[in-house]
Amino acid sequence: MAQRADISVTWERWQATPDGQTARLFHLTNRRGTRLTVSDWGATLTSFKLAMPNDNLRQLVLGCDTLEDYLQSPYLGATVGRYANRIRGAKFSVDGQQYKLIANEGENCLHGGEIGFAHQLWDAEIIESIPAVRFTLHSPDGDEGFPGNAIVTVTYTLSEDNNIRIDYEATVDKACPFNLTNHSYFNLDGVAGDVGNHVAQINANQYLPVDSESLPDGSPVSVEQTAFDFRTAKAFNQDWRKIVSDQRYRGFDHCFILDQNDGSQPVAQVRSGDEQVVLSLYTTSPAVQLYTGQYLEGTRGHNELVYQNRDGFCLETQYMPDQPNSDCAEECIVRPERPFKHSTTFAFHC
């Protein structure tokens, strides 16, 4: 089928991976001039330049110019898995069998382990009939300690009305927890600068309290009369000083349990500080992790910028952290007869 005229897809060779292969960049551009760039290294979203009414392009995501900088970055734009977020003690049990994972954050497993999906080269293909870019990865049995062979696909689509849609799928031959997400850091004011004045609304009546290791501290609780109540729109910085004692790292890194997640209605909205751009989030995932980038300091970014803490925020659609060790573990278990399948859309308006 011929490629649609309103979206073009091109690619270029980029840089060498640690094992000597060549990573590529794929550029999707719509008729308005908005440009999405993704890489087969980590199935990573590296750049998103939104066409503004004044015909300028505004860079809305934090990213790096070199693969070496991505290797040192805090998962900028990457696809993380097998299990995004944290698993306590780097272990879990499925069907009576305990599995020990690679611990890469103290005694815990973060974002899939030491060499998770974010640090691998994926197979890539351009799907001209959509058009889109689809990345595929084979994760072998025992990968970072996770059981079973898994085939994972992540498909990026840019629409004519400036929506980024990400479709996740995974099939397994043995039961295993799965939690795929995208770890893009957004700054709707453009490139960098404190995002505290961004105004957010999250349709969540509950959030998950965490301990000093950012692991669940009990079950989800009501956001009522807490700093985590985003049911009415407010600036990120309105309450973020209330939730941490060390003000150098003030900000959010918490999981919100979504009120609805059939993908038909936005579950969150964020407006830029200059009120020129609005991001609306749609997802079929049951929760979203709001992270306001309080550990970004020193990360080398686009055009030799050095990012500072709170220069970007993440909306990571996912299951809950450490859910494989909870009473609702089965919800995140993928089985041969029940594959992983979720979608997330970041819709932009200006």
Disulfide bonds with the S-S distance in Angstrom:
none
